[in-house]
Amino acid sequence: MAIDFETERALEARAESIRTRRGEELRIAQDTRHYLGDDSPKRRSWRHKSLMPLRDVFSFAEIES
């Protein structure tokens, strides 16, 4: 099945618009993470400390079961 020239151009244009939109969404997400401070090690450390007690609870539950 052959694709004519017009259809091929339309498909390429659509693919390019999707790539552009995804690039913009990725840039916005990165800017948001940077603004919120999610990229900083201090923030990760805080999350890690807040989740560590849960790890002990789950390991205790595995031992008891």
N, C-alpha and C positions, 0 to 999 in steps of 0.2 A: 504494500500500500504506500503510495507516494504522497508526500505532503507538498502542496504547492508553495510557491515563494511567499505569497501573502500570509498564509497560515503560519509558516515558519517565522516570519518577521513578527507576527502577533504573539506567538509563543515566546520568542526571545525577549520581546518587550515586557511581557507579563513576568517572566522569570527575573528580569532585571529590576522591575518594580518591587517584587517580593524580596530580593536580596537587599535592595535599598531600604525597604521598610524594616527588615530584620536588623540591619546595621544600625538604624536609628533607634530601634527599641533596645538593642544591646548598649548603645552609647548612653541612653537615658537611664537604664538600669545601673550601669557603672557609675554614672554621675550621682545617682541616688545613694548607692552604697558608699561612695566617697563622702557625700554630704552627711550621711548618718554616722559615719565613723566605723562602718563595718569592716573596713580594710585594716584597721589598726590592731596590733597584737594585744593591746590592753583590753579591747572589747572581746576578743576571742578568749582571753584568759578569764574574764568575768563569766562568759557563757560556760566555759569548761568547769569552773568552780561551782556554778549553780547546778550543773548536771551530775557532778561526781557523786553526791549522796544517792542518787537514783541507781547508780551502778551497783552500789553495795546492797540496796534493796533487791534488785533483780538477781544478784548472785546468791543472796540468802534464799530467795524463793526457789531458785534452781536446786540448791542443796536440800531444802526441805521437801521438795516434790519427788 
